[in-house]
Amino acid sequence: MKTPDYLLIATAFLLTSTAFAEEAPTFQDSTLSIPRIDTVTKVGQFQNAQFKQAKDGRWDLLSVTETKLATIEADSVLVTNTKPAQAFVKASGYFPSGCYGLGSINVRKKDNLFEVAIHQVELQTFAVCTQALVPFNITVPLDIYGSASGTYQVSVNNGGKRSFTLTSDNYLQE
């Protein structure tokens, strides 16, 4: 069964407003908070870093979280045939137990490559967790508005690359 475009758009909006809402660093009371730090090899490798400015001008690291990628079993790229086009990555995978859940979703575009990182986090639960694998499915929007026509590649959690092609420049035509 084909998923209606309006359902994909609504899903993309919800993901964008929740998963990507904390991207901007903030500075308050001599503390610099950086929600996401990419490395050359891993998108969003570090999250929620906090630095405090000392009186002598140096920055002291107060805290940082190193992320763990979720296990992805399958992924695909879906491009709508609307103008402008929209693109989504559909991924399915699993968590190692019921003690884990979905963490941050990070997307980095470099030239014609979209790198998608789907993280898992350990849940703070006071109950006993199931020790069985816990499957999940997620749809992640790719920001392709304004992109030139051409072929683009997508890599999810450093896995194999998928490609899609925009047959025309992707902007709203009047």
N, C-alpha and C positions, 0 to 999 in steps of 0.2 A: 504494500500500500504506500503510495507516494504521500509524503508529508506536505501539507499545504504551505505555500510561501508565507502567509500571514502568521502561521504558527511558528515558523522558523524566525521570523522577524521579532515576534514577541519574546521568544526564548533568548534571542540575541540581546534584546534590550534588557531583560532581567539579568543576564550574565554580565553585561557591560556595566550595569549600575551597581552590581554587588562585587563581582570579582575584580574589577578594575578601578574601583572607586578610591582606593588608597594609594595611588601611584605618586602623588606629589610629595616631596620632602617638606617638612615643616621645621621652623625654628622658633622656640619659645623658652623663655627663662634660661638662657645660655645652653639649652639642650637642642641638638639637631637630631631629628628623627627621619630616617630614610626607610620607606616601606619596602623597597626592592633594590637589590644590587645584583647586576648581571656580571658574569665573568666572560672571558673570551669563549670559553667552551660550554657554559651552562647559563641559560636564561633563568633569572630569579634564584640563583644559587643561595643568596643570603637574603633574609627578610627581617624587617623590623629592627634595623640597627639604630642604636642610640649613642650619640656622642655628646660629651659635656665639655664645654670650653673652659679650660683652666685659666687662672689669673695671668699666667705667663704667655697665653696665646695658643698653647698646644691643645689638641683635641684628645680627650681620653675616651676610649671605647667603654661604654657602660654595659651594653648587652647587644647580642645579635643571635639570630637563629639560622642555622644551616638547614636548608630544605632537603627533603627526600622525595624523589620522583615516584609517582604511582606506577604500578605495573600496567602497561597498555598491551592488550592482546590484538586489537584490530583498530584501524583508523581509516577514514575516507574523507574526501573533500567534496563538498556539494556547492555548486555555483548556481544561483538562480538565473533565470532567463529574463529578468526584469531590467529596466533601464532606470537608474544605474543598477548594475549587477551587485549581488551580495554573495559573499563566500563564507562557508562554515566548515569546521572540522568536526566530524562525528567520531568519537572515540569510545571504546569499551575496554574495560580492564577489571582489575580486582584489587581489593585491599587484603593484606595478609591475615586479618582477623577483624572481629567486630570492634576492636579497640582503635581502629583507624577510620578516618573519614577524608573527605575531599578538602584539600588545602587550597592555596592560591593557584590561580591560573594566570600564566604570564605569556605574552606574545611579543616577540621582537622581529622586526622586519629589517633585513639587511640586503640591499640590492633587490633581487627577485626571489629571495628566500624568506619564508615565514618560519620562525622557530617557535614552537608551542611547547610550553612546559606545564604539565599537570602534576601538581604536588599532592602528597598525602600528609596528613598530620595525625599525631596520636591524640585521641580524644581523652578529655579529662572526665573519666567516668568512675563512679564509686561502686558500680555493679560489676559482676563478673562478665567478661566479654566472651562471645562465641569464638571458638578457635578455628572455625571454618572460614574459608575464603569468602569474601563479600564482594559480589560483582557490582559494577556501576557502569552507567552510560552518561555521556556528557556531550553537549554541542557547544562549540566555542566559535564565536564570530571572528572573522578576519577583517581588518580595516582595509578594504580595497578601493574605497571611494577616492577618485582622483588618480588612480593608477593608470599607467599607459598600457596600451594593448601589448600583448606578449604572453610568454609562458612563465609561470611562477611555480616555485616548488614549496612544499610544506613538509616540515619534519616535526614529528610529535615525540617528545621525550627522547630526543637523540636517536630515534629509530630511522627506518628507511624513509626515503623521500617519495612523496606523491606530487603530482603536478596538475595544474589546470591552466587553461588558456583564456585570456580575455581577447576577444576578436576585435574590440574597439576600445578607445580610451574610455575610462569609466567615470563619467561625471554626468550630472543632470543636464540634459539637453532641452533647450527651450524651443 
